[in-house]
Amino acid sequence: MQVDTPYGATSDVITIVEIGGHSVAFLPRHGRGHRFPPHQIPYRANIWAMKHLGVERIFAPCAAGSLDPSVVPGSMVLVDQFVDRTSGRPQTFYDGPGATHVAGADPYCGSLRAELLRVGLEQGLDIHAAGTMVIIEGPRFSTRAESQWYRDAGWQVINMTGYPEVILAREQALCYATIALITDYDTGVGNDPAAASVTADQVIVEFAANLHRLRDLLIATILSLPVRPANDLCAHALQGATL
């Protein structure tokens, strides 16, 4: 399905399927063939289209690097905080007149994260309940100095696509959870910091090797979800936000 949006075309057509009585919309963030680099993804069009279709919850899996030797490749992190290091990306639906300021203190849906954690532990996954993700502009990987800076700050995960997607979802009152699949140690992390260096080939191979675990986690979590309650915090994200 192609959805026309005020923000142009989405990354690709949206596929809608039924999973255990749940209607699920799937959109490849980068488009088929990975044709959109991270800084060119039409984030606003993608999120607007999901809201327009009636989506209430978004699961946002992504490949990510580890900044912490204890967060190993092949594991997953249910991100609970982010640090934005991107630049120049359209990052809001509210460009005026007036101003809308959504809360950013806890940007990821606590209910979705809790359910993902419960299911992941039941499946025996190496899954971390929380972690801070620094989101860089890309498309290049970090220098050794940048990676050291992020590690010294105490952050766990690094990625190029997590922002502004998460805040756009909040502006549309959607539940949103990131599942960071760790594909590599970032530059300078791991058993051999002097030699460690990230390559795109390495990321793709590791992601493909663990894709079935991610798919099983998502399907089982979708099957377990109750109807979103009327008092859901994400559903009321715009209350009191507009001046």
Secondary structure, DSSP 4 states (H G I P E B T S, - for coil): -----TT---SSPPEEEEETTEEEEE--TT-TTS-S-GGG--HHHHHHHHHHTT--EEEEEEEEEESSTTS-TT-EEE--EEEEE--S----S--SSS-B----SS-S-HHHHHHHHHHHHHTT--EES--EEEEE--SSPPPHHHHHHHHHTT--EEESSSTTHHHHHHHTT-EEEEEEEEEEEPTT-SS-TTT----HHHHHHHHHHHHHHHHHHHHHHHHHPPPPPTT-TGGGTTTTTB-
